[in-house]
Amino acid sequence: MREILDRIRLRPLYCVWEITSQCNMRCLHCASNLGESDRPRGEELSSSECLRVCRELAELGCGKLVLSGGEAVLRPDWEDIAREAIRLGMFVSLITNGFLIDKALARRMREAGLCRVAISLDGLEPTHNRMRRNPRSFERAMDAIAFLREEGLPVNAVTHANRDNLAELPALEKLLAEAGIDVWRIQFGVPLGRMRKYPELVLRPEDLPALADFLVAAKKRSLVTISVGDNIGYFSHHEPELRAARESGKLPFWSGCYAGCLSVGIESNGNVKGCLSLQSDEFVEGNVKRNPLREIWERPGAFAYTRGFEVKSLAGACEGCEYGEVCRGGCTFLAFATSGRCHDNPYCLHRICGTSPALRAALEGTGSA
């Protein structure tokens, strides 16, 4: 795996950009704790700075850009940013809680050229509204899905799995299929930011096999296309089905975190990270207000937790794991949030379930075990 990392052409193919830290909700699971943060973002990038960053992303080879927040549509010039990135050849999507989307805004999203819009849904109506702390949140999110579909825009749903909604996932699957959702992305609700204050919501390691069983079964049912978050896995008997994708050429197993290798995150104040989810100042590599993005991206020693990975970096139960060189401790965000270390992941399915002989044989066939 070290040879692969050394040979890879480092470029931010995928960028998630928090274009504003403003938010109209105070969701219980928010990892960034926006609106009540002990890490205030500070002054946001100006319009001209955002347009410059779009050009710098394009020059570095970015192909997919996700506009996020906070609540992205609270930034008045979100359309200008989207249009510029699209003009430069990027596929641009936007993630939102959907509360502000009416027919007019859905039309503006289509006219801006967005390739898709993702709506956050965290359970059936009572659960979702409790999680979002807003009694109309579910209703408005479902209305937003309908308005966007009327405009012909593909719509994704994003769900953070937790102890409140785990049992509701089968019913939510049917509801989303009926609503015409194109892709349903399910992620693990990580105990960071505001969710750290609600430990009763966080799934326990022993809950993970049930979540993985559901995801594998849902993929086989194909009522809606399932996208499995990078913080769910790794190397259990579930792995080939969890990582299976419609795109050809993708490996049927987790191949490590690519934050700072093939992805980049930008905060509203211009801070650059390998992944926007890494909510700690120790992961800030620079700021585009002070330095060009290329200079930050190409700085020697940058993104050391992935680019500089060595097997000896593994810690805890990940140390000595037979898949450690490939896995590198799973999702950096999850490992750091739950153990305080980048390469020690207590939520690894391999730790909990072990690896099946069939998966072991498949991995040996690819030369990765």
Secondary structure as the mmCIF struct_conf table of DSSP 4:
data_model
#
loop_
_struct_conf.conf_type_id
_struct_conf.id
_struct_conf.beg_label_comp_id
_struct_conf.beg_label_asym_id
_struct_conf.beg_label_seq_id
_struct_conf.end_label_comp_id
_struct_conf.end_label_asym_id
_struct_conf.end_label_seq_id
HELX_RH_AL_P HELX_RH_AL_P1 ARG A 2 ARG A 7
BEND BEND1 ILE A 8 ILE A 8
BEND BEND2 LEU A 13 LEU A 13
STRN STRN1 TYR A 14 GLU A 18
BEND BEND3 ASN A 24 ASN A 24
TURN_TY1_P TURN_TY1_P1 LEU A 28 HIS A 29
BEND BEND4 ALA A 31 SER A 32
TURN_TY1_P TURN_TY1_P2 LEU A 34 GLY A 35
BEND BEND5 GLU A 36 GLU A 36
BEND BEND6 ASP A 38 ARG A 39
BEND BEND7 GLU A 43 GLU A 43
HELX_LH_PP_P HELX_LH_PP_P1 GLU A 44 SER A 46
HELX_RH_AL_P HELX_RH_AL_P2 SER A 47 GLU A 59
TURN_TY1_P TURN_TY1_P3 LEU A 60 GLY A 61
STRN STRN2 LYS A 64 SER A 68
BEND BEND8 GLY A 69 GLU A 71
HELX_RH_3T_P HELX_RH_3T_P1 ALA A 72 LEU A 74
BEND BEND9 ARG A 75 ARG A 75
TURN_TY1_P TURN_TY1_P4 PRO A 76 ASP A 77
HELX_RH_AL_P HELX_RH_AL_P3 TRP A 78 ARG A 87
TURN_TY1_P TURN_TY1_P5 LEU A 88 GLY A 89
STRN STRN3 PHE A 91 THR A 96
BEND BEND10 GLY A 98 GLY A 98
TURN_TY1_P TURN_TY1_P6 PHE A 99 LEU A 100
HELX_RH_AL_P HELX_RH_AL_P4 LYS A 103 ALA A 112
TURN_TY1_P TURN_TY1_P7 GLY A 113 GLY A 113
BEND BEND11 CYS A 115 CYS A 115
STRN STRN4 ARG A 116 SER A 120
BEND BEND12 GLY A 123 LEU A 124
HELX_RH_AL_P HELX_RH_AL_P5 GLU A 125 ARG A 132
TURN_TY1_P TURN_TY1_P8 ARG A 133 ARG A 133
TURN_TY1_P TURN_TY1_P9 PRO A 135 ARG A 136
HELX_RH_AL_P HELX_RH_AL_P6 SER A 137 GLU A 150
TURN_TY1_P TURN_TY1_P10 GLU A 151 GLY A 152
STRN STRN5 VAL A 155 ALA A 161
TURN_TY1_P TURN_TY1_P11 ARG A 163 ASN A 165
HELX_RH_3T_P HELX_RH_3T_P2 LEU A 166 GLU A 168
HELX_RH_AL_P HELX_RH_AL_P7 LEU A 169 ALA A 179
TURN_TY1_P TURN_TY1_P12 GLY A 180 GLY A 180
BEND BEND13 ASP A 182 ASP A 182
STRN STRN6 VAL A 183 PHE A 188
BEND BEND14 PRO A 191 PRO A 191
HELX_RH_3T_P HELX_RH_3T_P3 GLY A 193 LYS A 197
HELX_RH_3T_P HELX_RH_3T_P4 PRO A 199 LEU A 201
BEND BEND15 VAL A 202 VAL A 202
HELX_LH_PP_P HELX_LH_PP_P2 LEU A 203 ARG A 204
HELX_RH_3T_P HELX_RH_3T_P5 PRO A 205 ASP A 207
HELX_RH_AL_P HELX_RH_AL_P8 LEU A 208 ARG A 221
BEND BEND16 LEU A 223 VAL A 224
STRN STRN7 THR A 225 VAL A 228
TURN_TY1_P TURN_TY1_P13 ASP A 230 ASN A 231
BEND BEND17 ILE A 232 ILE A 232
BEND BEND18 PHE A 235 SER A 236
TURN_TY1_P TURN_TY1_P14 HIS A 237 HIS A 238
HELX_RH_AL_P HELX_RH_AL_P9 GLU A 239 ARG A 243
BEND BEND19 ARG A 246 GLU A 247
TURN_TY1_P TURN_TY1_P15 SER A 248 GLY A 249
BEND BEND20 PRO A 252 PHE A 253
STRN STRN8 ALA A 259 ALA A 259
TURN_TY1_P TURN_TY1_P16 GLY A 260 LEU A 262
STRN STRN9 SER A 263 ILE A 266
TURN_TY1_P TURN_TY1_P17 SER A 268 ASN A 269
BEND BEND21 GLY A 270 GLY A 270
STRN STRN10 ASN A 271 LYS A 273
BEND BEND22 GLY A 274 GLY A 274
TURN_TY1_P TURN_TY1_P18 LEU A 276 SER A 277
BEND BEND23 SER A 280 SER A 280
HELX_RH_3T_P HELX_RH_3T_P6 ASP A 281 PHE A 283
STRN STRN11 GLY A 286 ASN A 287
TURN_TY1_P TURN_TY1_P19 VAL A 288 ARG A 290
BEND BEND24 ASN A 291 ASN A 291
HELX_RH_AL_P HELX_RH_AL_P10 LEU A 293 TRP A 297
TURN_TY1_P TURN_TY1_P20 GLU A 298 GLU A 298
TURN_TY1_P TURN_TY1_P21 PRO A 300 PHE A 303
HELX_RH_AL_P HELX_RH_AL_P11 ALA A 304 ARG A 307
TURN_TY1_P TURN_TY1_P22 GLY A 308 GLY A 308
HELX_RH_3T_P HELX_RH_3T_P7 VAL A 311 SER A 313
HELX_RH_3T_P HELX_RH_3T_P8 GLY A 316 CYS A 318
TURN_TY1_P TURN_TY1_P23 GLU A 319 GLY A 320
TURN_TY1_P TURN_TY1_P24 GLU A 322 TYR A 323
HELX_RH_AL_P HELX_RH_AL_P12 GLY A 324 CYS A 327
TURN_TY1_P TURN_TY1_P25 ARG A 328 GLY A 329
BEND BEND25 GLY A 330 GLY A 330
HELX_RH_AL_P HELX_RH_AL_P13 THR A 332 SER A 339
BEND BEND26 GLY A 340 ARG A 341
TURN_TY1_P TURN_TY1_P26 CYS A 342 HIS A 343
TURN_TY1_P TURN_TY1_P27 PRO A 346 TYR A 347
HELX_RH_AL_P HELX_RH_AL_P14 LEU A 349 CYS A 353
HELX_RH_AL_P HELX_RH_AL_P15 PRO A 357 THR A 366
TURN_TY1_P TURN_TY1_P28 GLY A 367 GLY A 367
#
